[in-house]
Amino acid sequence: MKKAEVGNIIEFREGLQGVVEKVNENSVIVDLTYMNNYRDLELEQRTVVNHKNYKVIGQY
């Protein structure tokens, strides 16, 4: 498993995507406003995702 870095785009929880803003020891803080349908999903702007629960899909 590749550990994400700041600026990576990750996918988690059945297709949600976001941009990594901060890398912690066991998790990353992700900006969800990257997704086109962010407003439709009524999610918080940021969330925390454990390193075990995402995959890196690109760079922002």
PDB file of N, CA, C and O in Angstrom:
ATOM      1  N   MET A   1       0.840  -1.186   0.000  1.00  0.00           N
ATOM      2  CA  MET A   1       0.000   0.000   0.000  1.00  0.00           C
ATOM      3  C   MET A   1       0.885   1.250   0.000  1.00  0.00           C
ATOM      4  O   MET A   1       1.806   1.368   0.807  1.00  0.00           O
ATOM      5  N   LYS A   2       0.599   2.160  -0.897  1.00  0.00           N
ATOM      6  CA  LYS A   2       1.336   3.417  -0.971  1.00  0.00           C
ATOM      7  C   LYS A   2       0.690   4.439  -0.031  1.00  0.00           C
ATOM      8  O   LYS A   2      -0.519   4.663  -0.075  1.00  0.00           O
ATOM      9  N   LYS A   3       1.504   5.044   0.804  1.00  0.00           N
ATOM     10  CA  LYS A   3       1.025   6.073   1.722  1.00  0.00           C
ATOM     11  C   LYS A   3       0.890   7.391   0.952  1.00  0.00           C
ATOM     12  O   LYS A   3       1.796   7.779   0.214  1.00  0.00           O
ATOM     13  N   ALA A   4      -0.228   8.063   1.125  1.00  0.00           N
ATOM     14  CA  ALA A   4      -0.503   9.306   0.400  1.00  0.00           C
ATOM     15  C   ALA A   4       0.402  10.442   0.889  1.00  0.00           C
ATOM     16  O   ALA A   4       0.904  10.427   2.013  1.00  0.00           O
ATOM     17  N   GLU A   5       0.587  11.409   0.018  1.00  0.00           N
ATOM     18  CA  GLU A   5       1.330  12.620   0.334  1.00  0.00           C
ATOM     19  C   GLU A   5       0.412  13.815   0.086  1.00  0.00           C
ATOM     20  O   GLU A   5      -0.611  13.686  -0.585  1.00  0.00           O
ATOM     21  N   VAL A   6       0.775  14.965   0.623  1.00  0.00           N
ATOM     22  CA  VAL A   6      -0.008  16.183   0.413  1.00  0.00           C
ATOM     23  C   VAL A   6      -0.132  16.438  -1.080  1.00  0.00           C
ATOM     24  O   VAL A   6       0.862  16.411  -1.806  1.00  0.00           O
ATOM     25  N   GLY A   7      -1.360  16.688  -1.537  1.00  0.00           N
ATOM     26  CA  GLY A   7      -1.612  16.949  -2.951  1.00  0.00           C
ATOM     27  C   GLY A   7      -2.076  15.736  -3.729  1.00  0.00           C
ATOM     28  O   GLY A   7      -2.541  15.880  -4.860  1.00  0.00           O
ATOM     29  N   ASN A   8      -1.966  14.536  -3.157  1.00  0.00           N
ATOM     30  CA  ASN A   8      -2.470  13.332  -3.834  1.00  0.00           C
ATOM     31  C   ASN A   8      -3.988  13.313  -3.826  1.00  0.00           C
ATOM     32  O   ASN A   8      -4.623  13.828  -2.906  1.00  0.00           O
ATOM     33  N   ILE A   9      -4.557  12.720  -4.853  1.00  0.00           N
ATOM     34  CA  ILE A   9      -5.995  12.463  -4.896  1.00  0.00           C
ATOM     35  C   ILE A   9      -6.186  11.021  -4.448  1.00  0.00           C
ATOM     36  O   ILE A   9      -5.542  10.108  -4.964  1.00  0.00           O
ATOM     37  N   ILE A  10      -7.079  10.828  -3.479  1.00  0.00           N
ATOM     38  CA  ILE A  10      -7.335   9.479  -2.990  1.00  0.00           C
ATOM     39  C   ILE A  10      -8.800   9.114  -3.169  1.00  0.00           C
ATOM     40  O   ILE A  10      -9.667   9.980  -3.283  1.00  0.00           O
ATOM     41  N   GLU A  11      -9.052   7.820  -3.189  1.00  0.00           N
ATOM     42  CA  GLU A  11     -10.420   7.307  -3.273  1.00  0.00           C
ATOM     43  C   GLU A  11     -10.657   6.437  -2.045  1.00  0.00           C
ATOM     44  O   GLU A  11      -9.789   5.659  -1.651  1.00  0.00           O
ATOM     45  N   PHE A  12     -11.830   6.574  -1.448  1.00  0.00           N
ATOM     46  CA  PHE A  12     -12.160   5.844  -0.230  1.00  0.00           C
ATOM     47  C   PHE A  12     -13.668   5.705  -0.132  1.00  0.00           C
ATOM     48  O   PHE A  12     -14.404   6.322  -0.903  1.00  0.00           O
ATOM     49  N   ARG A  13     -14.128   4.902   0.807  1.00  0.00           N
ATOM     50  CA  ARG A  13     -15.551   4.708   1.082  1.00  0.00           C
ATOM     51  C   ARG A  13     -16.419   4.629  -0.164  1.00  0.00           C
ATOM     52  O   ARG A  13     -17.227   5.525  -0.409  1.00  0.00           O
ATOM     53  N   GLU A  14     -16.270   3.594  -0.940  1.00  0.00           N
ATOM     54  CA  GLU A  14     -17.144   3.339  -2.092  1.00  0.00           C
ATOM     55  C   GLU A  14     -17.195   4.486  -3.095  1.00  0.00           C
ATOM     56  O   GLU A  14     -18.278   4.874  -3.532  1.00  0.00           O
ATOM     57  N   GLY A  15     -16.052   5.026  -3.462  1.00  0.00           N
ATOM     58  CA  GLY A  15     -16.008   5.986  -4.557  1.00  0.00           C
ATOM     59  C   GLY A  15     -15.849   7.444  -4.203  1.00  0.00           C
ATOM     60  O   GLY A  15     -15.706   8.272  -5.103  1.00  0.00           O
ATOM     61  N   LEU A  16     -15.866   7.800  -2.922  1.00  0.00           N
ATOM     62  CA  LEU A  16     -15.608   9.194  -2.575  1.00  0.00           C
ATOM     63  C   LEU A  16     -14.156   9.514  -2.898  1.00  0.00           C
ATOM     64  O   LEU A  16     -13.272   8.669  -2.760  1.00  0.00           O
ATOM     65  N   GLN A  17     -13.927  10.757  -3.335  1.00  0.00           N
ATOM     66  CA  GLN A  17     -12.580  11.182  -3.679  1.00  0.00           C
ATOM     67  C   GLN A  17     -12.282  12.523  -3.029  1.00  0.00           C
ATOM     68  O   GLN A  17     -13.186  13.308  -2.744  1.00  0.00           O
ATOM     69  N   GLY A  18     -10.993  12.772  -2.801  1.00  0.00           N
ATOM     70  CA  GLY A  18     -10.598  14.040  -2.232  1.00  0.00           C
ATOM     71  C   GLY A  18      -9.109  14.250  -2.365  1.00  0.00           C
ATOM     72  O   GLY A  18      -8.365  13.349  -2.754  1.00  0.00           O
ATOM     73  N   VAL A  19      -8.683  15.474  -2.030  1.00  0.00           N
ATOM     74  CA  VAL A  19      -7.280  15.862  -2.118  1.00  0.00           C
ATOM     75  C   VAL A  19      -6.696  15.869  -0.704  1.00  0.00           C
ATOM     76  O   VAL A  19      -7.269  16.465   0.208  1.00  0.00           O
ATOM     77  N   VAL A  20      -5.560  15.209  -0.533  1.00  0.00           N
ATOM     78  CA  VAL A  20      -4.908  15.137   0.772  1.00  0.00           C
ATOM     79  C   VAL A  20      -4.342  16.506   1.131  1.00  0.00           C
ATOM     80  O   VAL A  20      -3.572  17.092   0.369  1.00  0.00           O
ATOM     81  N   GLU A  21      -4.739  17.013   2.312  1.00  0.00           N
ATOM     82  CA  GLU A  21      -4.238  18.298   2.793  1.00  0.00           C
ATOM     83  C   GLU A  21      -3.159  18.148   3.854  1.00  0.00           C
ATOM     84  O   GLU A  21      -2.269  18.991   3.968  1.00  0.00           O
ATOM     85  N   LYS A  22      -3.241  17.059   4.639  1.00  0.00           N
ATOM     86  CA  LYS A  22      -2.263  16.844   5.698  1.00  0.00           C
ATOM     87  C   LYS A  22      -2.121  15.346   5.930  1.00  0.00           C
ATOM     88  O   LYS A  22      -3.100  14.601   5.893  1.00  0.00           O
ATOM     89  N   VAL A  23      -0.889  14.920   6.170  1.00  0.00           N
ATOM     90  CA  VAL A  23      -0.601  13.517   6.457  1.00  0.00           C
ATOM     91  C   VAL A  23      -0.233  13.396   7.929  1.00  0.00           C
ATOM     92  O   VAL A  23       0.708  14.034   8.400  1.00  0.00           O
ATOM     93  N   ASN A  24      -0.987  12.568   8.649  1.00  0.00           N
ATOM     94  CA  ASN A  24      -0.701  12.282  10.059  1.00  0.00           C
ATOM     95  C   ASN A  24      -0.085  10.896  10.166  1.00  0.00           C
ATOM     96  O   ASN A  24       0.078  10.212   9.155  1.00  0.00           O
ATOM     97  N   GLU A  25       0.258  10.476  11.372  1.00  0.00           N
ATOM     98  CA  GLU A  25       0.907   9.182  11.567  1.00  0.00           C
ATOM     99  C   GLU A  25       0.027   8.029  11.091  1.00  0.00           C
ATOM    100  O   GLU A  25       0.514   7.113  10.428  1.00  0.00           O
ATOM    101  N   ASN A  26      -1.271   8.064  11.424  1.00  0.00           N
ATOM    102  CA  ASN A  26      -2.169   6.959  11.099  1.00  0.00           C
ATOM    103  C   ASN A  26      -3.275   7.319  10.115  1.00  0.00           C
ATOM    104  O   ASN A  26      -4.094   6.465   9.776  1.00  0.00           O
ATOM    105  N   SER A  27      -3.315   8.563   9.650  1.00  0.00           N
ATOM    106  CA  SER A  27      -4.429   8.997   8.810  1.00  0.00           C
ATOM    107  C   SER A  27      -4.037  10.205   7.965  1.00  0.00           C
ATOM    108  O   SER A  27      -2.955  10.771   8.114  1.00  0.00           O
ATOM    109  N   VAL A  28      -4.950  10.579   7.076  1.00  0.00           N
ATOM    110  CA  VAL A  28      -4.788  11.792   6.280  1.00  0.00           C
ATOM    111  C   VAL A  28      -6.032  12.656   6.434  1.00  0.00           C
ATOM    112  O   VAL A  28      -7.123  12.141   6.681  1.00  0.00           O
ATOM    113  N   ILE A  29      -5.872  13.958   6.289  1.00  0.00           N
ATOM    114  CA  ILE A  29      -6.998  14.884   6.258  1.00  0.00           C
ATOM    115  C   ILE A  29      -7.240  15.215   4.793  1.00  0.00           C
ATOM    116  O   ILE A  29      -6.324  15.609   4.071  1.00  0.00           O
ATOM    117  N   VAL A  30      -8.497  15.047   4.363  1.00  0.00           N
ATOM    118  CA  VAL A  30      -8.847  15.113   2.949  1.00  0.00           C
ATOM    119  C   VAL A  30      -9.866  16.216   2.690  1.00  0.00           C
ATOM    120  O   VAL A  30     -10.853  16.340   3.416  1.00  0.00           O
ATOM    121  N   ASP A  31      -9.625  17.015   1.653  1.00  0.00           N
ATOM    122  CA  ASP A  31     -10.564  18.051   1.197  1.00  0.00           C
ATOM    123  C   ASP A  31     -11.502  17.411   0.182  1.00  0.00           C
ATOM    124  O   ASP A  31     -11.065  16.984  -0.887  1.00  0.00           O
ATOM    125  N   LEU A  32     -12.793  17.343   0.512  1.00  0.00           N
ATOM    126  CA  LEU A  32     -13.771  16.676  -0.347  1.00  0.00           C
ATOM    127  C   LEU A  32     -14.346  17.582  -1.432  1.00  0.00           C
ATOM    128  O   LEU A  32     -15.070  17.100  -2.303  1.00  0.00           O
ATOM    129  N   THR A  33     -14.049  18.869  -1.405  1.00  0.00           N
ATOM    130  CA  THR A  33     -14.617  19.787  -2.400  1.00  0.00           C
ATOM    131  C   THR A  33     -14.064  19.530  -3.793  1.00  0.00           C
ATOM    132  O   THR A  33     -14.527  20.133  -4.761  1.00  0.00           O
ATOM    133  N   TYR A  34     -13.080  18.644  -3.911  1.00  0.00           N
ATOM    134  CA  TYR A  34     -12.518  18.248  -5.211  1.00  0.00           C
ATOM    135  C   TYR A  34     -13.576  17.575  -6.087  1.00  0.00           C
ATOM    136  O   TYR A  34     -13.543  17.708  -7.310  1.00  0.00           O
ATOM    137  N   MET A  35     -14.509  16.859  -5.470  1.00  0.00           N
ATOM    138  CA  MET A  35     -15.526  16.119  -6.243  1.00  0.00           C
ATOM    139  C   MET A  35     -16.532  17.074  -6.879  1.00  0.00           C
ATOM    140  O   MET A  35     -16.946  18.054  -6.261  1.00  0.00           O
ATOM    141  N   ASN A  36     -16.921  16.780  -8.114  1.00  0.00           N
ATOM    142  CA  ASN A  36     -17.904  17.611  -8.816  1.00  0.00           C
ATOM    143  C   ASN A  36     -19.248  17.632  -8.103  1.00  0.00           C
ATOM    144  O   ASN A  36     -19.926  18.660  -8.090  1.00  0.00           O
ATOM    145  N   ASN A  37     -19.640  16.510  -7.511  1.00  0.00           N
ATOM    146  CA  ASN A  37     -20.947  16.409  -6.866  1.00  0.00           C
ATOM    147  C   ASN A  37     -20.875  16.635  -5.354  1.00  0.00           C
ATOM    148  O   ASN A  37     -21.759  16.187  -4.624  1.00  0.00           O
ATOM    149  N   TYR A  38     -19.849  17.315  -4.882  1.00  0.00           N
ATOM    150  CA  TYR A  38     -19.655  17.561  -3.455  1.00  0.00           C
ATOM    151  C   TYR A  38     -20.896  18.185  -2.811  1.00  0.00           C
ATOM    152  O   TYR A  38     -21.344  17.711  -1.766  1.00  0.00           O
ATOM    153  N   ARG A  39     -21.449  19.222  -3.404  1.00  0.00           N
ATOM    154  CA  ARG A  39     -22.610  19.905  -2.813  1.00  0.00           C
ATOM    155  C   ARG A  39     -23.844  19.007  -2.778  1.00  0.00           C
ATOM    156  O   ARG A  39     -24.631  19.084  -1.835  1.00  0.00           O
ATOM    157  N   ASP A  40     -24.023  18.170  -3.776  1.00  0.00           N
ATOM    158  CA  ASP A  40     -25.177  17.261  -3.824  1.00  0.00           C
ATOM    159  C   ASP A  40     -25.132  16.217  -2.714  1.00  0.00           C
ATOM    160  O   ASP A  40     -26.177  15.772  -2.239  1.00  0.00           O
ATOM    161  N   LEU A  41     -23.945  15.828  -2.303  1.00  0.00           N
ATOM    162  CA  LEU A  41     -23.792  14.775  -1.293  1.00  0.00           C
ATOM    163  C   LEU A  41     -23.971  15.275   0.140  1.00  0.00           C
ATOM    164  O   LEU A  41     -24.081  14.477   1.071  1.00  0.00           O
ATOM    165  N   GLU A  42     -23.997  16.588   0.313  1.00  0.00           N
ATOM    166  CA  GLU A  42     -24.183  17.205   1.626  1.00  0.00           C
ATOM    167  C   GLU A  42     -23.187  16.665   2.659  1.00  0.00           C
ATOM    168  O   GLU A  42     -23.572  16.238   3.747  1.00  0.00           O
ATOM    169  N   LEU A  43     -21.914  16.694   2.299  1.00  0.00           N
ATOM    170  CA  LEU A  43     -20.838  16.237   3.178  1.00  0.00           C
ATOM    171  C   LEU A  43     -20.129  17.427   3.805  1.00  0.00           C
ATOM    172  O   LEU A  43     -20.245  18.558   3.335  1.00  0.00           O
ATOM    173  N   GLU A  44     -19.394  17.151   4.875  1.00  0.00           N
ATOM    174  CA  GLU A  44     -18.511  18.167   5.445  1.00  0.00           C
ATOM    175  C   GLU A  44     -17.414  18.466   4.419  1.00  0.00           C
ATOM    176  O   GLU A  44     -17.167  17.661   3.521  1.00  0.00           O
ATOM    177  N   GLN A  45     -16.762  19.609   4.552  1.00  0.00           N
ATOM    178  CA  GLN A  45     -15.719  19.993   3.594  1.00  0.00           C
ATOM    179  C   GLN A  45     -14.483  19.105   3.714  1.00  0.00           C
ATOM    180  O   GLN A  45     -13.840  18.801   2.709  1.00  0.00           O
ATOM    181  N   ARG A  46     -14.148  18.689   4.931  1.00  0.00           N
ATOM    182  CA  ARG A  46     -12.967  17.844   5.153  1.00  0.00           C
ATOM    183  C   ARG A  46     -13.346  16.620   5.969  1.00  0.00           C
ATOM    184  O   ARG A  46     -14.343  16.618   6.691  1.00  0.00           O
ATOM    185  N   THR A  47     -12.526  15.572   5.839  1.00  0.00           N
ATOM    186  CA  THR A  47     -12.709  14.371   6.646  1.00  0.00           C
ATOM    187  C   THR A  47     -11.351  13.730   6.902  1.00  0.00           C
ATOM    188  O   THR A  47     -10.358  14.062   6.255  1.00  0.00           O
ATOM    189  N   VAL A  48     -11.329  12.815   7.849  1.00  0.00           N
ATOM    190  CA  VAL A  48     -10.113  12.085   8.203  1.00  0.00           C
ATOM    191  C   VAL A  48     -10.274  10.647   7.723  1.00  0.00           C
ATOM    192  O   VAL A  48     -11.314  10.026   7.940  1.00  0.00           O
ATOM    193  N   VAL A  49      -9.239  10.120   7.070  1.00  0.00           N
ATOM    194  CA  VAL A  49      -9.274   8.753   6.546  1.00  0.00           C
ATOM    195  C   VAL A  49      -8.021   8.016   6.994  1.00  0.00           C
ATOM    196  O   VAL A  49      -6.907   8.510   6.817  1.00  0.00           O
ATOM    197  N   ASN A  50      -8.202   6.841   7.570  1.00  0.00           N
ATOM    198  CA  ASN A  50      -7.081   6.006   8.000  1.00  0.00           C
ATOM    199  C   ASN A  50      -6.300   5.536   6.783  1.00  0.00           C
ATOM    200  O   ASN A  50      -6.878   5.332   5.716  1.00  0.00           O
ATOM    201  N   HIS A  51      -4.995   5.363   6.933  1.00  0.00           N
ATOM    202  CA  HIS A  51      -4.140   4.928   5.825  1.00  0.00           C
ATOM    203  C   HIS A  51      -4.593   3.592   5.238  1.00  0.00           C
ATOM    204  O   HIS A  51      -4.360   3.332   4.058  1.00  0.00           O
ATOM    205  N   LYS A  52      -5.231   2.745   6.035  1.00  0.00           N
ATOM    206  CA  LYS A  52      -5.686   1.436   5.559  1.00  0.00           C
ATOM    207  C   LYS A  52      -6.911   1.528   4.658  1.00  0.00           C
ATOM    208  O   LYS A  52      -7.246   0.563   3.971  1.00  0.00           O
ATOM    209  N   ASN A  53      -7.586   2.681   4.654  1.00  0.00           N
ATOM    210  CA  ASN A  53      -8.907   2.774   4.031  1.00  0.00           C
ATOM    211  C   ASN A  53      -8.973   3.613   2.757  1.00  0.00           C
ATOM    212  O   ASN A  53     -10.055   4.067   2.385  1.00  0.00           O
ATOM    213  N   TYR A  54      -7.864   3.825   2.091  1.00  0.00           N
ATOM    214  CA  TYR A  54      -7.901   4.579   0.838  1.00  0.00           C
ATOM    215  C   TYR A  54      -6.895   4.017  -0.149  1.00  0.00           C
ATOM    216  O   TYR A  54      -6.041   3.198   0.190  1.00  0.00           O
ATOM    217  N   LYS A  55      -7.030   4.494  -1.403  1.00  0.00           N
ATOM    218  CA  LYS A  55      -5.990   4.192  -2.391  1.00  0.00           C
ATOM    219  C   LYS A  55      -5.692   5.474  -3.156  1.00  0.00           C
ATOM    220  O   LYS A  55      -6.593   6.248  -3.477  1.00  0.00           O
ATOM    221  N   VAL A  56      -4.414   5.681  -3.441  1.00  0.00           N
ATOM    222  CA  VAL A  56      -3.978   6.869  -4.170  1.00  0.00           C
ATOM    223  C   VAL A  56      -4.310   6.658  -5.647  1.00  0.00           C
ATOM    224  O   VAL A  56      -3.958   5.633  -6.231  1.00  0.00           O
ATOM    225  N   ILE A  57      -5.003   7.654  -6.252  1.00  0.00           N
ATOM    226  CA  ILE A  57      -5.398   7.523  -7.654  1.00  0.00           C
ATOM    227  C   ILE A  57      -4.795   8.598  -8.548  1.00  0.00           C
ATOM    228  O   ILE A  57      -4.933   8.525  -9.769  1.00  0.00           O
ATOM    229  N   GLY A  58      -4.132   9.593  -7.971  1.00  0.00           N
ATOM    230  CA  GLY A  58      -3.533  10.623  -8.818  1.00  0.00           C
ATOM    231  C   GLY A  58      -2.922  11.744  -8.013  1.00  0.00           C
ATOM    232  O   GLY A  58      -2.800  11.669  -6.791  1.00  0.00           O
ATOM    233  N   GLN A  59      -2.537  12.791  -8.731  1.00  0.00           N
ATOM    234  CA  GLN A  59      -1.924  13.978  -8.127  1.00  0.00           C
ATOM    235  C   GLN A  59      -2.739  15.183  -8.552  1.00  0.00           C
ATOM    236  O   GLN A  59      -3.153  15.279  -9.708  1.00  0.00           O
ATOM    237  N   TYR A  60      -2.975  16.109  -7.623  1.00  0.00           N
ATOM    238  CA  TYR A  60      -3.787  17.295  -7.892  1.00  0.00           C
ATOM    239  C   TYR A  60      -2.981  18.359  -8.577  1.00  0.00           C
ATOM    240  O   TYR A  60      -3.505  19.431  -8.880  1.00  0.00           O
TER     241      TYR A  60
END
